[in-house]
Amino acid sequence: MIGYHNLESQTRELNWNKLFSDEEINNNTKNTAWEFASKNEDDDFHTDVVFLRTACGAIAEEIGYCHTKTLLMYKKYCGEFYFTKENTKRLCDVIIDKLKKDSIWRNNFNKEIYSSADGLSNVYNGLRREEIEQLSLDELCNLYEKQYKAQIELYKKCWIAEVIQVPGVGLADHLIDYLKSFGISEAEAENVFYSLTRSYKDSVYVEEEKKVIEIAEYVLGDSRLNKLFKEPIKHLRTYVTPYINDKIEEIQSKYGYLGYHGFGDREPYHKDDYIARVKEYVTNASKIQIEKGKWERQSEEKNSQVHTLREKMDKLYTELFVMYGELAVSKAYRRLAQLKNFYFLDFMIGVIARKLELPESYLRFMVPEEIISLLRGEREKVDINNIEKRTSEMVYMILDGEELIFVGKEAQKLRSKMEGVEEVSSNILKGRSACMGACKGRAVIVERSKDIHDFKCGDVLVSLEADPDLIPLMKMAGAIVTDQGGITCHAAVIAREFNIPCVIGTINATKLIKTGDIVYVDANKGEIIVGN
């Protein structure tokens, strides 16, 4: 594991300008071929540092290689992180090579994601949130360390899955190139790729919706219940039968964490949310068949080109297509485990902050070792002044195994070297098709579901990277467009399972498109045209 070094302590002994001259800053920022990876709104450093450490360390235990550099810039609760292009390409090459050569690793990859996700989820088995308040500092320390180690174990698998989504050098491009070797065009290869990576397993999103529909169908089969479901929710919750109540609680206990996303909201789906969803199907029963129709998987037998190519492919690539398709399902599963962890972890952070008499924001800008030191009573190891500065602005870097944190003027100096994004002028955007189809409609820029009050059915949802809390909006959308994400991102998974035209990885959609613009999304070509 990468060791943590408190830069504030270092700079008391080593002069900052001597440690990092302008030339050295240029070499590590402006003159380095950094590649933008993601921008996380309403996030905190404390959660991001876990996967960045894993990406630059622990994944080497899996594949013998890892990222050697990363850079994360935070302004309050908005973070942007970068890796180097050369490093990312090398990492993709290593992963793809291992997938092709190691059949056991390849065939067990998704299974191990499920297993690691269960390991994280099981940290809190039998524990209620309110019980965390009663834990001693030692008990809190043990629980905190346990979830931290479980997160690392999960990220060792799922970060590898994320890396191979990178456009241009990832597994999707490798598989499409393989299909093109049979003499078909790029467009044909994209279509065949889409068919061959369509998983026949339901994700947790569809599992949840099917259970909601099961309750709605039960209500529709009982005339008395059917009549009761015309009542407003505030009354309806008192009328539901014990059977329906138990069924809803079962769904809520397993899937309710899917609603827990976005720093401002961070609330799981409540019983009333599920009652409202059941009521929507009961009062508009035709939606049930529409929804079920979205989940039908088209048989590849109906596509002669897909069937012919499948017969020509060797066993290795057949397994790679299947494995890649299931990555979307396993990603949804592990995301549910991560959201459950955040549900408990966020509460735990608040409890620790109150017990230590510190602002919660301080803990959200600490690395795990700092929190553990405080819980062990080793306050002298933690530089509170440095942490206070982080909450305003900070830069975190891993350079060849060394972790560095910059605050104040030093952070601003590094940020200034990274800024200067090119202006976007074209009215045509290109990305990767995640679900075929086309749609023309009004664009709505969305980051968090709570921020949107006028999203209408058929609107085009445009987002940086549509997260699980946007699922209700995604299902209403005529099309989905994202700046970020690969074929297994949340938007892609939802789009493919609910048959919504979707284009991902456009990079600049949220910069070029404004809410109210009329856009034409041609997901068959991976293209978006802004305006008429």
Backbone hydrogen bonds, N-H to C=O, Kabsch-Sander energy under -0.5 kcal/mol:
donor,donor_aa,acceptor,acceptor_aa,energy
7,L,5,H,-0.9
9,S,6,N,-0.7
10,Q,6,N,-1.5
11,T,7,L,-2.9
12,R,8,E,-0.6
12,R,9,S,-0.6
13,E,9,S,-0.7
13,E,10,Q,-1.3
14,L,10,Q,-3.0
15,N,13,E,-0.5
19,L,15,N,-2.6
20,F,16,W,-3.0
25,I,21,S,-2.5
26,N,22,D,-2.6
27,N,23,E,-2.3
28,N,24,E,-1.8
29,T,25,I,-1.1
29,T,26,N,-0.5
31,N,26,N,-3.8
32,T,29,T,-1.1
34,W,32,T,-2.6
35,E,83,F,-4.2
37,A,81,F,-2.5
38,S,81,F,-1.4
40,N,79,G,-3.2
41,E,39,K,-0.7
43,D,40,N,-0.5
43,D,77,Y,-2.6
46,H,364,R,-2.5
47,T,44,D,-1.1
48,D,44,D,-1.5
49,V,45,F,-2.5
50,V,47,T,-0.6
51,F,47,T,-0.8
52,L,48,D,-1.9
53,R,49,V,-2.2
54,T,50,V,-1.9
55,A,51,F,-2.6
56,C,52,L,-1.7
57,G,54,T,-1.4
58,A,53,R,-0.5
59,I,54,T,-2.1
60,A,57,G,-2.0
61,E,58,A,-1.6
62,E,59,I,-1.2
63,I,59,I,-2.1
64,G,60,A,-2.3
67,H,55,A,-2.3
70,T,398,I,-1.7
71,L,82,Y,-1.9
72,L,396,Y,-3.0
73,M,80,E,-3.0
74,Y,394,M,-2.9
75,K,78,C,-2.2
76,K,392,S,-1.2
78,C,75,K,-1.5
79,G,40,N,-2.2
79,G,77,Y,-0.5
80,E,73,M,-2.4
81,F,38,S,-2.3
82,Y,71,L,-2.6
83,F,35,E,-1.9
84,T,69,K,-0.5
85,K,33,A,-2.9
88,T,84,T,-2.4
89,K,85,K,-2.5
90,R,86,E,-2.2
91,L,87,N,-2.3
92,C,88,T,-2.5
93,D,89,K,-2.5
94,V,90,R,-2.2
95,I,91,L,-2.4
96,I,92,C,-2.9
97,D,93,D,-2.3
98,K,94,V,-2.2
99,L,95,I,-2.7
100,K,96,I,-2.0
101,K,97,D,-2.0
102,D,98,K,-2.9
103,S,101,K,-0.9
106,R,102,D,-2.5
107,N,103,S,-2.7
108,N,104,I,-1.5
109,F,105,W,-0.8
109,F,106,R,-0.7
112,E,108,N,-2.3
113,I,109,F,-1.3
114,Y,110,N,-2.2
115,S,111,K,-2.4
116,S,112,E,-2.6
117,A,113,I,-2.4
118,D,114,Y,-2.3
119,G,115,S,-1.9
120,L,116,S,-1.8
121,S,117,A,-2.5
122,N,118,D,-2.7
123,V,120,L,-1.1
124,Y,121,S,-1.2
125,N,122,N,-1.4
127,L,124,Y,-2.5
131,E,128,R,-1.1
132,I,128,R,-0.7
132,I,129,R,-1.7
133,E,129,R,-0.5
133,E,130,E,-0.6
134,Q,131,E,-1.1
135,L,132,I,-1.4
140,L,136,S,-2.7
141,C,137,L,-2.3
142,N,138,D,-2.2
143,L,139,E,-2.3
144,Y,140,L,-2.8
145,E,141,C,-2.7
146,K,142,N,-2.1
147,Q,143,L,-2.2
148,Y,144,Y,-2.1
149,K,145,E,-2.5
150,A,146,K,-1.9
151,Q,147,Q,-2.3
152,I,148,Y,-2.0
153,E,149,K,-2.1
154,L,150,A,-1.9
155,Y,151,Q,-3.0
156,K,152,I,-1.9
157,K,153,E,-0.6
157,K,154,L,-1.1
158,C,154,L,-2.7
159,W,155,Y,-2.3
161,A,157,K,-1.6
162,E,158,C,-1.6
163,V,159,W,-2.6
164,I,160,I,-1.6
165,Q,162,E,-1.9
166,V,163,V,-2.0
169,V,166,V,-0.9
170,G,166,V,-1.6
171,L,164,I,-1.8
172,A,164,I,-0.8
174,H,170,G,-1.6
175,L,171,L,-2.6
176,I,172,A,-2.5
177,D,173,D,-2.4
178,Y,174,H,-1.8
179,L,175,L,-2.0
180,K,176,I,-2.3
181,S,177,D,-1.1
182,F,179,L,-1.7
183,G,180,K,-2.1
184,I,179,L,-0.6
189,A,185,S,-2.7
190,E,186,E,-2.4
191,N,187,A,-2.0
192,V,188,E,-2.5
193,F,189,A,-2.8
194,Y,190,E,-2.2
195,S,191,N,-1.7
196,L,192,V,-2.8
197,T,193,F,-1.6
198,R,195,S,-1.1
199,S,197,T,-0.8
207,E,203,S,-2.5
208,E,204,V,-2.2
209,E,205,Y,-1.8
210,K,206,V,-2.8
211,K,207,E,-1.6
212,V,208,E,-1.8
213,I,209,E,-2.4
214,E,210,K,-2.1
215,I,211,K,-1.5
216,A,212,V,-2.0
217,E,213,I,-2.8
218,Y,214,E,-1.7
219,V,215,I,-2.3
220,L,216,A,-2.5
221,G,217,E,-1.1
222,D,219,V,-1.9
226,N,219,V,-0.5
226,N,222,D,-2.8
227,K,223,S,-1.8
228,L,224,R,-1.8
229,F,225,L,-2.0
230,K,227,K,-1.5
231,E,228,L,-2.2
235,H,232,P,-1.4
236,L,232,P,-3.2
237,R,233,I,-2.4
238,T,235,H,-1.6
239,Y,235,H,-0.6
239,Y,236,L,-1.4
240,V,236,L,-1.4
245,N,241,T,-2.9
246,D,242,P,-2.7
247,K,243,Y,-2.1
248,I,244,I,-2.6
249,E,245,N,-2.3
250,E,246,D,-2.0
251,I,247,K,-2.0
252,Q,248,I,-2.9
253,S,249,E,-2.5
254,K,250,E,-1.4
255,Y,251,I,-3.3
256,G,251,I,-0.6
256,G,252,Q,-1.7
258,L,255,Y,-2.3
259,G,256,G,-1.6
260,Y,257,Y,-2.1
261,H,259,G,-1.6
263,F,42,D,-0.9
265,D,262,G,-0.7
266,R,261,H,-0.5
266,R,262,G,-1.1
267,E,259,G,-0.6
269,Y,256,G,-2.7
274,Y,270,H,-1.5
275,I,271,K,-2.4
276,A,272,D,-2.5
277,R,273,D,-1.7
278,V,274,Y,-2.4
279,K,275,I,-2.7
280,E,276,A,-2.0
281,Y,277,R,-1.4
282,V,278,V,-2.4
283,T,279,K,-2.8
284,N,280,E,-0.7
285,A,282,V,-0.5
287,K,284,N,-2.1
288,I,285,A,-1.6
289,Q,285,A,-0.6
290,I,286,S,-1.5
291,E,287,K,-2.7
292,K,288,I,-2.6
293,G,289,Q,-2.3
294,K,290,I,-1.1
294,K,291,E,-0.5
295,W,291,E,-0.8
295,W,292,K,-0.8
296,E,293,G,-0.8
298,Q,296,E,-0.5
302,K,299,S,-1.7
303,N,300,E,-1.4
304,S,302,K,-0.8
307,H,300,E,-0.5
307,H,303,N,-2.4
308,T,304,S,-2.6
309,L,305,Q,-2.4
310,R,306,V,-2.5
311,E,307,H,-1.6
312,K,308,T,-1.0
313,M,309,L,-1.7
318,T,314,D,-1.8
319,E,315,K,-2.4
320,L,316,L,-2.0
321,F,317,Y,-2.3
322,V,318,T,-1.8
323,M,319,E,-2.9
324,Y,320,L,-2.6
325,G,321,F,-2.2
326,E,322,V,-2.0
327,L,323,M,-0.9
327,L,324,Y,-0.5
328,A,324,Y,-0.6
328,A,325,G,-0.9
329,V,325,G,-0.6
330,S,326,E,-2.8
331,K,327,L,-2.0
332,A,328,A,-1.5
333,Y,329,V,-1.8
334,R,330,S,-2.5
335,R,331,K,-2.2
336,L,332,A,-1.7
337,A,333,Y,-1.4
338,Q,334,R,-2.2
339,L,335,R,-2.6
340,K,336,L,-1.9
341,N,337,A,-2.1
342,F,338,Q,-2.5
343,Y,339,L,-2.0
344,F,340,K,-1.7
345,L,341,N,-3.6
346,D,342,F,-2.8
347,F,343,Y,-0.8
348,M,344,F,-2.6
349,I,345,L,-2.8
350,G,346,D,-1.9
351,V,347,F,-2.2
352,I,348,M,-2.9
353,A,349,I,-2.5
354,R,350,G,-2.0
355,K,351,V,-2.5
356,L,352,I,-2.3
357,E,353,A,-0.7
357,E,354,R,-0.5
358,L,353,A,-2.6
362,Y,359,P,-1.1
363,L,359,P,-0.9
364,R,360,E,-1.6
365,F,361,S,-0.6
365,F,362,Y,-1.2
366,M,363,L,-1.5
370,E,367,V,-1.2
371,I,367,V,-1.4
372,I,368,P,-2.7
373,S,369,E,-2.3
374,L,370,E,-2.0
375,L,371,I,-2.3
376,R,372,I,-1.6
377,G,374,L,-1.3
378,E,373,S,-3.1
379,R,377,G,-0.8
381,K,378,E,-1.8
382,V,379,R,-1.8
384,I,382,V,-1.1
387,I,383,D,-1.9
388,E,384,I,-2.5
389,K,385,N,-1.6
390,R,386,N,-1.6
391,T,387,I,-1.2
392,S,389,K,-1.4
393,E,389,K,-1.8
394,M,74,Y,-2.3
395,V,406,F,-2.2
396,Y,72,L,-3.1
397,M,404,L,-2.6
398,I,70,T,-2.0
399,L,402,E,-2.5
400,D,68,T,-2.7
400,D,398,I,-0.5
402,E,399,L,-1.8
403,E,3,G,-0.6
404,L,397,M,-2.8
406,F,395,V,-3.1
408,G,393,E,-0.6
410,E,407,V,-1.1
411,A,407,V,-0.9
412,Q,408,G,-2.1
413,K,409,K,-2.5
414,L,410,E,-2.0
415,R,411,A,-2.6
416,S,412,Q,-2.3
417,K,413,K,-1.0
418,M,414,L,-0.8
418,M,415,R,-1.1
419,E,415,R,-1.1
425,S,423,E,-0.6
429,L,528,I,-2.9
431,G,526,G,-2.6
432,R,504,I,-3.0
434,A,502,C,-2.7
435,C,502,C,-1.4
439,C,521,V,-2.1
441,G,519,V,-2.2
443,A,517,D,-3.2
444,V,460,V,-2.5
446,V,462,V,-2.7
451,D,448,R,-1.6
452,I,449,S,-1.4
453,H,451,D,-0.5
458,G,476,M,-2.6
459,D,456,K,-2.4
460,V,442,R,-2.9
461,L,459,D,-0.7
461,L,479,A,-2.3
462,V,444,V,-2.5
462,V,460,V,-0.5
463,S,481,V,-2.5
470,L,467,D,-2.4
471,I,468,P,-1.9
474,M,470,L,-2.8
475,K,471,I,-2.3
476,M,472,P,-0.6
476,M,473,L,-0.8
477,A,473,L,-1.2
477,A,474,M,-0.6
478,G,459,D,-2.5
479,A,459,D,-0.9
480,I,501,P,-2.3
481,V,461,L,-2.8
482,T,503,V,-1.9
483,D,463,S,-1.6
484,Q,464,L,-2.6
489,C,486,G,-2.1
493,V,489,C,-2.5
494,I,490,H,-2.6
495,A,491,A,-2.7
496,R,492,A,-2.4
497,E,493,V,-2.0
498,F,494,I,-2.1
500,I,495,A,-2.3
502,C,435,C,-2.2
503,V,480,I,-2.3
504,I,432,R,-2.7
505,G,484,Q,-1.1
506,T,482,T,-2.3
507,I,483,D,-2.2
508,N,506,T,-2.1
511,K,508,N,-1.0
512,L,508,N,-2.5
513,I,509,A,-2.8
516,G,443,A,-3.0
517,D,514,K,-2.4
519,V,441,G,-2.6
519,V,517,D,-0.6
520,Y,529,I,-2.7
521,V,439,C,-3.4
521,V,519,V,-0.6
522,D,520,Y,-0.7
522,D,527,E,-3.0
523,A,437,G,-1.9
523,A,521,V,-0.8
524,N,437,G,-0.7
525,K,522,D,-1.2
526,G,522,D,-0.9
527,E,522,D,-2.3
528,I,429,L,-2.4
529,I,520,Y,-2.5
530,V,427,N,-3.0
530,V,528,I,-0.5
531,G,518,I,-3.2
531,G,529,I,-0.5
